[in-house]
Amino acid sequence: MRAPLEREKRRAIGGPREEPRNRRMLPDDTFEVKLTETMAAVRAWSGFVADVAEVEDTEIGDAWHFGLVPHMAGACPVEVVVRRGDQRCDLTIAGETYEDVELGNLDLLPKLIAAVADGRVIRRHGVSRTTGLRHFTATIVHLPDGSVFEAAHASPGAPAVEAEIEWRDLHFLPYRR
């Protein structure tokens, strides 16, 4: 497994975050076509979970909001807000929010949402064994194709990671059993 600090520095979708001057955005028309295809795929798939989760699907201004709130306790909610203007999204999985995530691959969103509904989510806390202080929180989603989506952030005010970190994992249930 990767070291917690390395995982903390990774960005959710599209790998490590680049500086804005180096960032390549798709032309607006290309991005819009890909986003429209992604939205159609997610909307078509969402019919399969409509009986086990509340589906939220709205477009406000230049943003698309999609969310799933499962009816079953122990299942993981997910929310995505995709902004057309800067081609980034805000992503909330298992109560952890990752803002301004670069959308390097829109094809990942339907796979990510389906994996969350299948219960393939781990929320990991890195906690000091000596002090009990939480140093980081990571969200790990095992995608259907065998790849892994990871996003993490340091806990506010946490000092540099100590040598003795204990991982405390919370696993989630699938929406449908």
Protein Blocks (a to p, Z undefined) as FASTA:
>chain_A
ZZfklmmmpcfehpaaddfklpccddfklmmmmmmmmmmmmmmmmmmmmmmcccddddeh
jbccdddddfbghiacddddddfklopacddeehiacehiacfblklmmmmmmmmmnopa
ccdddddfklopafbdcdddddfkopacddddddehiacddfbdcddddddddfbZZ
